[in-house]
Amino acid sequence: MRGRLALVLVGAALTGCGGPDACTEMAAMVDVRVDTTALDLPAGATGHVCLDDECTDVVVGDSLFFPEGVYWGRPIPDVETVQVALTLTDADGTELWAGAAAVDTEVFEVNGPGCGQTTVLPELRATLDGELLP
């Protein structure tokens, strides 16, 4: 009987089952995502995306996590508003689109109350008139 109880306890520990108040240890996606489908970009388009003063270059549609546009897997600062800027260029480096916006962040308790908070950004979308909108 003690052997079975030990196996149940080990199984519960390994699967994260610790009662109704247990944290699930799941993760929220912390990233910058901009849907660019409205822009009808050519193949090989690239993006220069900035979050506040930090920037990176990405290939449009080159992410398993977000194939509909620009994806940058980057932690979001724990502040109320961040500045997001995006410039899109074709394979020759010609600018196709540029936009920027101050975006409000959201605090999310992905694992439930008491399991920690994560700061996230809403998914943004690039519009034909140069706006980044949530």
C-alpha positions in Angstrom: 0.0 0.0 0.0 2.8 2.4 0.9 4.4 1.7 -2.5 1.2 2.7 -4.3 0.9 5.9 -2.3 4.5 6.8 -3.1 3.8 6.2 -6.8 0.7 8.4 -6.7 2.7 11.2 -4.9 5.6 11.0 -7.4 3.1 11.0 -10.3 1.3 14.1 -8.9 4.6 15.9 -8.5 5.7 15.1 -12.0 2.4 16.1 -13.7 2.0 19.3 -11.7 -1.2 18.1 -9.9 -1.0 19.8 -6.5 -4.6 20.6 -5.7 -7.0 23.3 -6.8 -4.5 26.2 -6.0 -1.5 24.7 -7.9 0.2 26.8 -10.5 0.1 25.2 -13.9 3.6 26.4 -14.9 2.4 27.2 -18.4 3.9 30.1 -20.2 2.5 33.2 -22.0 4.0 34.2 -25.3 6.1 37.2 -24.6 6.8 38.7 -28.0 6.2 41.5 -30.5 3.8 40.4 -33.3 2.6 42.5 -36.2 0.1 41.1 -38.7 1.1 42.3 -42.1 -1.4 40.4 -44.2 -3.3 43.6 -45.2 -0.1 44.9 -46.9 0.3 42.1 -49.5 4.1 42.1 -49.2 6.4 40.4 -51.7 8.2 37.2 -50.9 11.5 37.9 -49.1 10.3 41.1 -47.4 12.1 41.9 -44.2 11.2 44.0 -41.2 13.2 46.2 -38.9 11.2 46.1 -35.6 12.0 48.2 -32.5 10.6 47.9 -29.0 11.6 51.2 -27.2 15.3 51.5 -28.0 16.1 47.9 -28.8 15.7 46.7 -32.4 16.2 43.6 -34.6 15.7 42.5 -38.2 13.3 39.7 -39.1 12.0 38.0 -42.2 8.3 38.6 -42.7 6.3 35.4 -42.3 9.4 33.3 -41.2 8.1 32.2 -37.8 6.4 29.0 -36.7 4.8 31.0 -33.9 3.4 33.7 -36.1 3.5 33.1 -39.9 1.1 35.9 -40.7 3.7 38.7 -40.4 6.5 39.9 -38.1 7.4 38.0 -35.0 10.1 38.9 -32.5 10.3 36.6 -29.4 11.4 39.2 -26.8 10.4 39.8 -23.2 8.1 42.9 -22.8 9.3 45.5 -20.3 7.2 45.8 -17.1 5.9 49.3 -18.0 2.4 50.6 -18.9 3.3 51.7 -22.5 6.1 50.8 -25.0 7.0 52.3 -28.3 6.8 49.9 -31.2 8.2 50.8 -34.6 8.4 48.7 -37.8 9.9 49.3 -41.2 9.3 46.8 -44.0 11.6 46.5 -47.0 11.7 44.3 -50.1 14.6 42.0 -51.0 16.5 45.0 -52.6 16.2 47.1 -49.5 13.5 49.5 -50.9 11.2 50.7 -48.1 7.7 49.3 -48.5 6.0 50.4 -45.3 6.8 52.2 -42.0 4.8 52.8 -38.9 5.1 53.4 -35.2 2.8 53.5 -32.2 2.8 53.8 -28.4 1.2 50.5 -27.3 -0.3 49.8 -23.9 1.0 46.6 -22.3 -1.2 44.2 -20.4 -0.4 42.4 -17.1 -1.5 38.8 -17.4 -1.6 36.1 -14.7 -1.2 33.2 -17.2 -1.0 30.6 -14.5 -3.7 32.0 -12.3 -3.8 34.2 -9.2 -0.7 33.9 -7.0 1.4 32.3 -9.7 3.2 35.4 -10.9 2.5 38.0 -13.5 3.7 38.4 -17.1 3.7 41.6 -19.1 2.5 41.1 -22.7 1.6 43.1 -25.8 -1.5 42.7 -27.8 -1.0 41.5 -31.4 -0.7 44.5 -33.6 -1.7 44.9 -37.2 -0.1 47.0 -39.9 -2.7 49.0 -41.9 -2.4 50.3 -45.5 -2.3 53.9 -44.2 0.9 53.4 -42.1 -0.7 52.7 -38.7 0.1 50.0 -36.1 -3.1 49.1 -34.3 -3.9 46.6 -31.6 
